[in-house]
């Protein structure tokens, strides 16, 4: 691992968040609350926007709705049990922004989500935020990835605060703690 002389290894934002969790748990909870409020508003707002956009669709309560506006061959808004569009809301949703039970897209919000940025119960992504987060940057109760932050963090740079951190190069700021020997 390459580091500059005198610098700490790993991402600084993860060290700062991990140190804040151990130093001042109340402030850490407040910061996390604001993050959850932001994403809750994002989810709630996207459902309202989809509902308003699909309001004029005839029989929208018993069939799927795809907006007549097309972007790169996909409907701008798609709502239904199986939704495919730029903004997709449904049980199974795929699109640039996907919201639902099982989602795949650049920004995915759902129970099981995959994409560049994923938020949900189980997330696989470059940036994963979830109960179980697997990705290059993973934040969650169980976080597995290159840089992992969580109660159980497994990865190259693992930060867990008072939890369990297993890291190949670094675990909770301590160098060379090893998962595999």
N, C-alpha and C positions, 0 to 999 in steps of 0.2 A: 504494500500500500504506500502510495506517495503522499507525503504531507510536507508543507513548508516548515522549516525549523521554528519552533516556538508556537506552532498552531495546534489546535486540538483536532483529532480525526473525526470524520463523520459530519453530517449536516448540522449546522449550528442551530437551526430552528427546532430540530428534534431535541438537541441537548437543552436548549432554553426551556422548551415545554416540559421536558422530563424533570429538569431542576425546579421549575415552578410547581410541579405536582408534589415534589417532596418538601419544598420550602414552604409553600402556602397553598394547601389544598383548597381553601375557599376561593381564592382568586383563580385557581386552575378550573374549578367547577364553573365559575362565572364565565370564563373565556369559552369553555366548552358549551355552556348554555347558549351563548350568543351564536356560536357556530350552528348548533342544532336549530335555533330559532330561524336563522337565515335560510337553512335548507328546508325547514318546514314551510316557511313563507313561499319559497321557490316552488315546492311541490303543490301547495294549495293554490297558488296563483296560476300555475300552468293548467291545473284542472279547471279552474274558472275560465281561463282564456279559451280552452278547448270547448267548454260548454257554451260559451257565448258565440264562438265561431260556428259551432254546429247547430245553433238554435233554429235556423231557418231550414234545416234539412228535413224533408218530409219523412215521417216514420222513423225518426232517428232512434226511438226507444226500442225498436225491435229489429234493427239491422245496423250494420256498421256505417260510419260516415267518413267519407274521404272528401276533402275540400276540392273545389274545381280548380283552384290555383295550383299549378304544378311547378316544382323546382327540381331540375335535373331529372325529370321523369317521375318524381315521387310527389304525392299530394302534400301540400304545406302542413295540413293537420289531418291526422287520421285517428278516429276514435272507434273502438270496438273490441270484441273479444280477442281478435288477432289484428293488430294494427301495424301497418308499415307506412311510414311517411317521414317527413323532415321532423315534425313534432308528432310523436306517436304515444297515445294513451290507451292502454288496454291490458287484458290479462297477459297476453304475449305481445310485446311491443319491440319493434326494431326501427331505428331511425337515428337521425343526428341527436335529437333529444328524445329519450325513451323513458316513459313512466308507466309502471304497472307491476304485475307479479313477477314475470320473467322478462328481463329486458336486455337488449344489446344495442349499443350505440356509442357515439362519442361521449355523450353525457347520459348516464343511465341511473335511474332512481327506481329501485324496486326490491322485492324480496330476494331475488337472485338476479344479480346484474353483472354485465360484462361490458367493457369498453375502455376508452381512454381515462375518463373520470367516472367512477362508480360509487354509488351510495346505496346502502341497503343492508339486509341481513347477512347475505353472503356475497362478497364482491370480488371479481377478478378483473384487475385493471392496472394501468400504468400508475394511476393515483387512486388507491382504494380506501374508502372510509366505510367501515361496516362492523357488525358484530364479529364476523370472521372475514378478515381482509387479506387478500393475497395479491401482491403486486410489487412493482419496482419500489414505490413508496406506499407503505401500508400503515393505516392507523385504525385500530379497533381493539376490541377485547382480546381477540386472538389475531395477531398481526404477523404475517409471514412475507418476507420480501427483502430486497437489497437494503433498504432502510426501513425498519419496522418500529412502531411505537404502539405499545399496548400493555395490558395486564400480563399477557404472555406474548413476548416478542421474540421471533426467531428470524435471523437474517445475518447479513454481513455486518451491518451496523444496527444493533438492537438496543432499544431504550425502553425500560419498563417502569421507571420510578420505583415504587415499592414492590412491583411484581417480579416476574421471572423473565430475565433476558438471556437468550442464548445467541451469541454472535460469533461469526468466524474471525473477524478482525477486531471487533469492539462490542462490549456488552455493558450497557448503562455507563458509558464513558470510560470504562476500564479497558486498556489495550490488551490484545492477544488472548482474551478468554476464548476458548475454542469449544465448538459444539462437537467436532469430530476428532478430538485428540490433540 
